[in-house]
Amino acid sequence: MMNLENIFKPGGGLSSCVEHFEAREGQLEMAKAVASVLFAGKDSECLEAAAKVLVVEAETGIGKTLAYLIPAVLSGKRVVVSTATLNLQDQILNKDIPLVARILDQDIPAICLKGRQNYLCLYRWYQYRSNPQLSLYDEPWAEKIDIWLQRTSTGDRAELDWLSDKSGLWPKISCRSNQCLGGDCPESAECYINVLRRQAGNSRLIIVNHHLFFSDLALKKGGFGELLPRYEAVVFDEAHHLENVATVFFSKSFSQYQLLDLLADIERQAESDLSLEMKDGVLSQLSGLQQRIEIFAHILPGKIGRFHLDSLFDEVSREVWSEEVELLSTGIKRLIEKLLGCEAYGEGWGHLAKRAKELNDNFRDIAYFFDHNGHDYVYWYEKRERAITISATPVSVAGELQECLYGAVASCVMTSATLSSGGSFNYIKERLGLADNAEYFQFRSPFDYRQRTLLYVPEAGFPDPSAEGFLKSVSGRVEEILKLSEGRALILCTSFKGMDFLAAYLAGVVDYPILVQGTASRNSLLQSFREETHSVLLAVASFWEGVDVVGEALSCVIIDKLPFEVPSDPVIQARIADIKEQGGNPFFAFQVPRAILALRQGVGRLMRSATDRGVIAIMDTRLFSKGYGRTFLGSLPASPVTRKMSDIEQFYRKANATGEHKEI
C-alpha cells in the first residue's frame, strides 16, 4: 500500500495535483484512521462479528472526502460511499474520484447510483409516448426527450437541465419502485437501472445517498432482494442524518396519496389495455374507493398536524374506527380481485394487484395499532389540508442498525462536520446503537475563527425567546446588524412564523434586496444571493445546512434562537418518554444534543474557505442565562464572543479598512 504520508504531506502526491495545496495534519490523521478500519480483517471471509466502526467529526476545511476516498481505493475492497445529498454524490463522482485517480495514477472503477425516481422508465415512456391523449403542452418536451434518449447512457434526470422541477411530465415517466414490473417488464434488458446495477457489480466504489442505502437495507431485511451488489465496507458522509433516514425506512405508512396514486396508475393501465366494458367495471371500483378514502380521512379529527393515533379515540369510538377501517380495507381487497382478473390483458396488472395488497397489509397493521403489545413503535397520524397519513415508526433504530448494518458489513466509517455535542459523542453512540469498541476522532477546522470571525449574543436584559416582545426586539436588532454588515447576511429562523415576521419588518426598513425562502426555488434564491452581494436571505429548515456561499456575499450569519424542536411531534414525544422510562434525562440526553447539532450546522454556513470572515449573531440570551448555554457555546468554533453592538461595528470597520471582505 502506498504510504499515506507520501500522499498528504507537503510536496506529496496531493500537492502535485491540487493548486495552492496546504497540508493539514487532521486530514492525514483521518486518512490513517480510515485506512486502519478498512484494512482490518481484510483477508477474513467471515462477517459474523460486528463491523469495525469508526466515527470521525471533521469540521469544515479538513478535506474529509479525500481522507476517506484515498484509503477506500487503496484498500482494494468494494466500498459503498453514502451521502445525504445528490449534490455531494455528483461532486464525489465527477470531481473527487478523478482527482484521486490522478494522485494514485490508477483507474478507479466507480459508479453513482441514485434513487429510482431519478431515472427514466423506458416502459412507462413508451406507454406515455404512444398515448393518443398526449397533451399539446407536453409534446415539445416529449420530442426533446426522444432526442436525449438517443445519446444518454444513464437515463438520469439530472442531464435534463431544461426540464423544470415543477414539470408534471417527469413523474409520469420515471422509475418508481411501486410501479416497477421487475423481470416481467418487456424493457427489462435495456432498463437504465438494471444496466447501472450490472455496472455496479464491476465497480470498486459505489456512490449512493442515504435513502437508497437504507432502502437496500430494508429490502434485505424483508427478504425482498437487494438494490446494491455485495460490499465489504461502507462510508457514511453527512452521517448526522443517519438516524432520521433510518427511521423513515424502518417505518410503515399508509397515506391517502399512496392510494390515490395507485388508483391513477390503474386508470392509466385500464385506458391502455382494457376493452370498454372491462374498463368501465374497473373505473367503477376506483370511483367507489376514492369516495371511501375521503370518508375515512374525515374520521380523523380536523386539526392540521401530527398526533398520536390513540388520541383520535377522544372524538371517535374504537368501534366506529374499526368499522371504517374494515370498509376501506374490504374495498381494497375487492379491487385486488378485480386486478387479478385482468392479468391476461397486460404485464402490469399482477404488479398493480401486488401494490394494492402491500398497501392494504400496511393499512391494517397500522390501523389496528391497539392490538400490538410493547413500546417498540409509535403509532401516529398526520393530517394536512388535502391528505392524511397513518404511520408506525420505531422509537429507536439502534436495534435495527445493529442487526441489519453492523452485523452485515466488515467496516463502517461515519463522518460529518457535526457529530458531537459539548465535545461528547454519547448522543450519536446511543441513537445509532454503536458498540463500546467503536473508535472516535475529532478534528477541528483549520480556519482561523479567532482572527476572522466574531460571535455576538445580545446583552443581558434582551427579551428571552419566550417573552411576548421577542420577535419585535429581534427584528430591530437584526436591522442594526444588517446596516453594519451592509446586508451580505443569511438569516436562519427556527419557524416560518419568525421568518415571515422578520421578512415583513426588514422589507420596510432596509435598502438591501430581501430574499425569502418559498418565494423562489432554493437554487434560484442561492444564485441571487451570490450574485447580489449586498442582499439578505431569510430561510428556515433545509437552509441550515448545505448552503455553500464562498465570498463577500455571505459575511454575516444571524440565527433567531436556539433550534430546539417543539416536543409535540409524536415520534419525538415517544423517544423522550422512552429515555424517561430508562431513567435518563431526555432534555440533556436528547433535546440539547439535537439542538446543538442543528445550531452547529447553521453556524457552519459562515466559514466555507480559509479566506472567509464575518459575524455570527445568535439572538438568544439563553446561551448565558441558562446552565446548558455553556454546553452550546463550548460546541461552537473558537470565535471571540461579544455582547456589544459596538464590537460588531469595529469588526466591520476593520475589515473595510484593510479591504478584507470575504474574498470571492
Buried (B, 14 or more C-beta within 10 A) or exposed (E): EBEBEEBBBEEBBBBEBBEEBEBBEBBBBBBBBBBBBBBBBEEEEEEEEBBBBBBBBBBBBBBBBBBBBBBBBBBEBBBBBBBBBBEBBBBBBEEBBEBBBEBBEEEBBBBBBBBBEBBBBBBBBEBBBEBEEEEEEBEEBBEEBEEBBEEBEBBBBEBBEEBEEEBEBBEBBBBBEBBBBEEEBEBBEEBBBBBBBEBBEEBBBBBBBBBBBBBBBBBBBEEEEEBBBEBBBBBBBBBBBBBEBBBBBBBBBBBBBBBBBBBEBBBBBBBBBBEEEBBEBBBEBBEEBBEBBEEBBEBBBEEEEBBBBEEBEEEEEEEEBEEBBEEBBEBBEEBBEBBBBBBEBBBBBBBBBBBBBBBBBBBBBBBBBEEEEEEBBBBBBBBBEEBBBBBBBBBBBBEBBBEBBBEBBBBBBBBBBBBBBBEBBEBBBBBBBBEEEBBBBBBBBBBBBEEBBBBBBBEEEBBEBEEEEBBEBBBEBBBEBBBBBBBBBBBBBBBEEBBBBBBEBBEEEBEBBBBBBBEEEBEEBBEBBBEBBBBBBBBBEEBBBBBBBBBBBBBBBBBBBBBBEEEEBBBBBBBBBBBEEEEBEBBBBBBBBBBBBBBBBBBBBBBBEBBBBBBBBBBBBBBBEBEBBEBBBEBBBEBEBBBEBEBBBBBBEEBEEEEEBBEE
